[in-house]
């Protein structure tokens, strides 16, 4: 099973292949900051991929368009900025997102 680590909280989670990062965290009782219906519209769930970028699904058109719409052109220049509600886990990944906490 893939492993997901969330910094700076140092949370270690087991993921199922193909789950979104947010689904992994919420399934195991963690709160992930979000401001929409977990569908990529608000971009509040944005995270920085510290390692394992190639072990996440590729950024889709919808994710790219919403990042561009909400955060501007610079947001899509750095491939490490991803939306936790859209990025699917395909292997071990370390991400950085403040505010992730046990419910």
N, C-alpha and C positions, 0 to 999 in steps of 0.2 A: 504494500500500500504506500502511496506517496505520502510524504510528510510536508506539512505547511508550518513554518515558523513565522510568528508575527512579532516584530520589534516595534517599539522599544519595550513592550510588555513581556517579551521572552516567552510567549505562549507557543507551545508545541501541540500540533493537532494532526490526526490521521485523516487523510482525504480519500475519497473514492474517486477513481479516474473519471474525469468529465464533470465533476461538480464545480460550481463557481467557488471562488475563494470565499465569498460571503456565505454561501450555503454550507461550506465546511465549518466555518466559525459558528454560525447560528445553530446548526444541527447539534453542536457539542456545547450549547448553552452560553455562547458569547454574544455580546451586543456588538454590532458593527455600525458605526455612525452612518446614517442614511437619511435623506429628506424626501424621497419619492417612494413609489411602490416597488422599489428594487428592480427597476427596469431601465436604468441607465440615464434617465432624463435629468436628474439634479446634479450629478457628478460628485456628490458629497462623499461617496464611498471610495473616491480615488485614493490610490496607494502607490508607493514607490516600490518597484521590484528590486530588491537588493541583490539577489542571486537566483538563478534558475529561469531567466526570462524565456529561454527556449523551451522550458517545460510548462509553459502556459499556452493556451490556444492563441492563435494569431488575433490581432485586433480586427474586429469586424467593422463594416461600414457604419453601422448604427452607433457603435461605441466611439468611433472616430468623429462622426458628425456631432454627437452630443458634447464631446470634449471641446471641439472647435467652437460650437455654439455657446457653451457655458464659460469656457476658460480662455478662449482666443487661440490664435495660430501657434503661439509658442508651446501650448500644451501638447501638441502632436509632434513636436520636433524631437522630444526625448522619449524613446520607446519604453523607458522604464515606468512612465506614468500610465497606470491602467485602472480601470474601474473594477472593483471587487465583485460587483454584481454581473459582470460580463466575462471576465477572464476565467477560463476553465483550467483546472489543475490537471496536468498530464505527467507530472513527476515532482520531485522534491523542489520546493520553492521557499525562499525567505522574502518577506515583504515588510515594509515599514508603514505603519498607520497608527497615529495617536488616537486614543479614545476607545480602543477595543478592550472590552472588560467582561469578566464573568457576570452573568445575570444573577 
